[in-house]
Amino acid sequence: MLSPASCVLIALGAPLLGALFNGLSGDRGARLAGRLGLLAMVGCAIGSVPLCVRGLLGETAAEELYVWGVIGDLKLTIGLEVDPLSAILLAGWVVVGLTVHLWLLGVEGDRVSPRSAAAFNLVTVAVVLALIGDGYGSLAIGWGLLGLCSHALLDGSGRTEAVSGARKLWVIDRLGDMALLLGIMLLLAQVGSLEYAAGRAADIPERLAVWSGLLLLVAAAVKGGQIPFHYWWASAVGAPAVANALVHATAMGMLAILLLARSPALFAPGSIPGQLAVAIGGLSGFMGIAMALGARDVQRGLGHATTSQLGLVFVAIGLGAREAGVFLLLSHTFFKVLLLLCVGRIFPEPGREGEAKGLRRRLPVSSWALLVGALAMGGMPPLAGFWGYAAVLASIYRIAGDLFVWTAGCALLLPTAFFGARLGLIIFKEGEGESEAGRGERESPLLILAFLGLGLLTVAGGAMEYFRGEGVVASLLAPSQAALPSLALVAVPGAVVLVGMGLAWAANRSGKKEADERENRLRHLLDEGFYVEEFGERFIGRPLGSIARWLRDVVDVLLIDLLCIGGLALTLRGAGWLLARTQSGKVWSCALAVALGTAVILLLLTHLS
C-alpha cells in the first residue's frame, strides 16, 4: 500500500501537472483541455482514496513533509494530517470534482477553455492542500490560491456582470485573507505553533481565544458568503455554472467550515466567537432564504440559498454540533452542485427562466435531475437535504437544549421548502411559446453519468448516513453523539417541510403572474440583498474614498511632493548656487575665504579660552 506521503504527492501532483499543461499550452491544447482536466482529477482521486480509507476507518495519519523555517525554538513545517474530518471532506470533494469534470466534458466537449481547465485543476490543488494539511499554514495557502482561481474564472468568463463581480470578490476576499492571517499570527505569537493543535488546545488564554476566534470568524464568513459579506454571491452568478458549482458553492463553503471545525477551542459553545457564529449563521439563514425567494433569476436565488444553508452549518458549529454541521455541509454540496449544473445546462444565461416550458421533452435527464435537487434542497423526506437538516436540528436540541433555537430552525425550513418546491415545479411548465434553447440537442452520456452520480448521492446519501442505526459521520467525529435522531425530532421538521412544499404547489396552481407595485418593491429589496452592498458603498466606501483622495491631494501631492521633496530640491539647488559663487577661481575670492575662515577660528579660540 502506498505511504501517506506518496498519496499526497499523487493527489496534489496530478492536478498541478494538469494546471501547468493547460495553462502553458494555450490555444494549442484547446482540444485536449477538458480531457486533461478530467485525467488530472482522476489522478487526484487515485491518490486520495488510500487517505480517505485510513480516515474513514478511524485512523489518523500524520507526517512531516517539509520544514520551511526555523526561528529559535519555533519550527515552521508543512505536514500531513488525515483524520476522519479531513477524510470525509476529501471524499466528498473527490466525488464532486469527478462529476463536475464529467459534466464539463459532456457539455463543452472540445470547447473547454484551457484557462478554465487550468483554474479548475488549481482549485483542486488548493482544496486538497487545505484538507490534508496539518496546520493553518497549509490552510492559508489553499485559501489564497482558491480566491485567486475564483477571480480568474469570473474575470475570464467575458461576461460584463461577471467581470464586475470579479472586482468585488477580489476586494472582499482580500478582507477575509487579512482576517485569516491576523488570526493565525495571533495564535502563532501566543501558542508558538501553526498546527491545528493550537486551535484545539484547551489552555489558550481567554483574550487570545476571543480575538483569534473573531478574526477567523470574519474570514470564514467572507469565504462562506455570510451576512454582511453575502453580496459577492450575487455578483458571482455571472460566472459559468460549472465555476459556481465547483468553486463558489463547494470549495469556498468547504474551506470556511473547515476553518471553524478545526478550531473547536476558539468556537466553544458559550464563547463570544461561538455565540457570534450562531448569530451570524441564524441571520444569514433567514435573510438568505428571503433573498432567494425574491431573486430575479434562478442562479441568484441558488446563490442566496447557499448563504442560508451554510448559515445553518455556522449555527451548528457555534453550538457545538460540529458533526451534524459537517453532515449538512456534505448533503448541501451534493444537491447544490446538482442544482447548479442542471440550471447551467437548462439556462446557460441568467434571467431566462421564462423559457422553461416543455423542459421534460427537450432535456429530460436535466429536468428530472433539477427536480430531485430542488426537492432535496427543500428538505423533502427521505432525500439527503432532509436528513442533513434533521441531524442539525436534533443535535442542536440535544447538545444545546435550546428550544427557541430548535423552533427557529424548524421555522427556517418552511421558506426553504417553499423555495425548493417552487424551483422544482419549473419543469412542469407547459404551453405555447416554448424556447428553442436545447431543442434538438442530445444529452451526452458523460452528462447523464454525472447527473446519475450526483442524483444517487442526493437521493440516498442522507439515508446511508444512518444505515447502521447511527450517524456514520457523527460516529467518526464524535462517537458519543452518533445516535439516530428520535422520531419527534425528525417528524416535526418533516411536517414543516411538507407544509412549505404544499404552499408552493398551491401558489403554482393559482397561476398568479402579475405582481403589484408593493410586491415588486419587496422583491427588489430582497434581490438586492437588503441593500447591504449599497449601504457599505455609501457609508464606508465613499467616505474612505474621500479620505483617500484627500490624503492623495494634501499629504502626497502638497506636503510630500511639493513641500518636502520640492522644498528639499530647491534648498539644495540654492545652496549649490551660493557655493558655486565662492568657487569662482579668482585670487581675491580665495583670499576673502581664507580671511573669513581665519577670523572664525580666532573667534572660536577666543571664546573657548
Helices and strands as residue ranges (DSSP letters): H 4-25, G 26-32, H 33-56, E 61-71, E 74-82, H 84-108, G 109-111, H 114-132, H 136-155, H 160-191, H 197-200, H 206-223, H 231-236, H 241-243, I 244-251, H 252-261, H 272-293, H 298-318, H 322-346, G 353-355, H 359-362, H 364-378, H 384-395, I 396-400, H 403-424, G 425-428, H 445-464, H 472-477, G 479-481, H 487-510, H 517-527, G 529-531, H 532-536, I 537-541, H 542-550, I 551-566, H 567-582, H 587-608
